[in-house]
């Protein structure tokens, strides 16, 4: 789960992200992310799924009143300001991720174990990049992998790459395991349940989402309470369907031990 600013967008001329303009400019907003965090954490607890939250540093600081529900989840870092790391010098990109790690330590009290690049734009030579960052990060999840490639692999520096799953839906269209198209009304829960069934027996299914996307869509704005409940129910339907198909939830750290 990505804990980042509401409806993040790139802003021309700056490396830090903004939020989609809803009439008051592109300054970052955080309320949907905070509300979605609490709802998702409760759902994951009910389903006994040990999820990982990739925390953007500034969002974590802004939502610290909601951060208590993260205490028993695995924690990753997602930059500090949802920076477009590829548009920065390498030293500046490393410093941005370190800044995010410091925010994680300050708010949650422990180091992140994993990294997901903002916009899924992985820094060059990400294994070496993360060793330069330090902070105890030993997992990256900033790639997509299709079909038989949905397995953890070992990068330089003993960093495990655990990719987000991709596949093909019933109509032959490519689908990734990010749930945002479902929140935008473009996918059904069954599409993701079907995707799970296509992962090889020795493969790994990684489902991804944004906490804000439970509460607000990019295309339609903040959901009504009825639409929010329906959106949350769809998310739960995906997760329950995957579990009922016989898949066993695991932490990223557990999965990283399978990397070769």
Secondary structure in CASP SS format (residue, H / E / C, confidence):
PFRMAT SS
TARGET T0000
AUTHOR 0000-0000-0000
METHOD secondary structure of the structure
MODEL  1
X C 1.00
X E 1.00
X E 1.00
X C 1.00
X C 1.00
X C 1.00
X C 1.00
X E 1.00
X E 1.00
X C 1.00
X C 1.00
X C 1.00
X C 1.00
X C 1.00
X C 1.00
X C 1.00
X C 1.00
X E 1.00
X E 1.00
X C 1.00
X C 1.00
X C 1.00
X C 1.00
X C 1.00
X C 1.00
X C 1.00
X C 1.00
X C 1.00
X C 1.00
X C 1.00
X H 1.00
X H 1.00
X H 1.00
X H 1.00
X H 1.00
X H 1.00
X H 1.00
X H 1.00
X H 1.00
X H 1.00
X H 1.00
X H 1.00
X H 1.00
X H 1.00
X H 1.00
X H 1.00
X H 1.00
X C 1.00
X C 1.00
X C 1.00
X C 1.00
X E 1.00
X E 1.00
X E 1.00
X E 1.00
X C 1.00
X H 1.00
X H 1.00
X H 1.00
X H 1.00
X H 1.00
X H 1.00
X C 1.00
X H 1.00
X H 1.00
X H 1.00
X H 1.00
X H 1.00
X H 1.00
X H 1.00
X C 1.00
X C 1.00
X C 1.00
X E 1.00
X E 1.00
X E 1.00
X E 1.00
X C 1.00
X C 1.00
X C 1.00
X C 1.00
X C 1.00
X C 1.00
X C 1.00
X H 1.00
X H 1.00
X H 1.00
X C 1.00
X C 1.00
X H 1.00
X H 1.00
X H 1.00
X H 1.00
X H 1.00
X H 1.00
X H 1.00
X H 1.00
X H 1.00
X H 1.00
X H 1.00
X H 1.00
X H 1.00
X H 1.00
X H 1.00
X H 1.00
X H 1.00
X H 1.00
X H 1.00
X C 1.00
X C 1.00
X C 1.00
X C 1.00
X C 1.00
X E 1.00
X E 1.00
X C 1.00
X C 1.00
X H 1.00
X H 1.00
X H 1.00
X C 1.00
X C 1.00
X C 1.00
X C 1.00
X C 1.00
X H 1.00
X H 1.00
X H 1.00
X H 1.00
X H 1.00
X H 1.00
X H 1.00
X H 1.00
X C 1.00
X C 1.00
X C 1.00
X C 1.00
X C 1.00
X E 1.00
X E 1.00
X C 1.00
X C 1.00
X C 1.00
X E 1.00
X E 1.00
X E 1.00
X H 1.00
X H 1.00
X H 1.00
X C 1.00
X C 1.00
X C 1.00
X E 1.00
X E 1.00
X E 1.00
X C 1.00
X C 1.00
X C 1.00
X E 1.00
X E 1.00
X E 1.00
X C 1.00
X C 1.00
X E 1.00
X E 1.00
X E 1.00
X E 1.00
X E 1.00
X C 1.00
X C 1.00
X C 1.00
X C 1.00
X C 1.00
X E 1.00
X E 1.00
X E 1.00
X C 1.00
X E 1.00
X C 1.00
X H 1.00
X H 1.00
X H 1.00
X H 1.00
X C 1.00
X C 1.00
X C 1.00
X C 1.00
X C 1.00
X H 1.00
X H 1.00
X H 1.00
X H 1.00
X H 1.00
X H 1.00
X H 1.00
X H 1.00
X H 1.00
X C 1.00
X C 1.00
X C 1.00
X C 1.00
X C 1.00
X C 1.00
X C 1.00
X C 1.00
X C 1.00
X C 1.00
X E 1.00
X C 1.00
X E 1.00
X C 1.00
X H 1.00
X H 1.00
X H 1.00
X C 1.00
X E 1.00
X E 1.00
X C 1.00
X C 1.00
X C 1.00
X E 1.00
X E 1.00
X C 1.00
X C 1.00
X H 1.00
X H 1.00
X H 1.00
X H 1.00
X H 1.00
X H 1.00
X H 1.00
X H 1.00
X H 1.00
X H 1.00
X H 1.00
X H 1.00
X H 1.00
X H 1.00
X H 1.00
X H 1.00
X H 1.00
X H 1.00
X H 1.00
X H 1.00
X C 1.00
X C 1.00
X C 1.00
X C 1.00
X C 1.00
X C 1.00
X C 1.00
X H 1.00
X H 1.00
X H 1.00
X H 1.00
X H 1.00
X C 1.00
X C 1.00
X C 1.00
X C 1.00
END
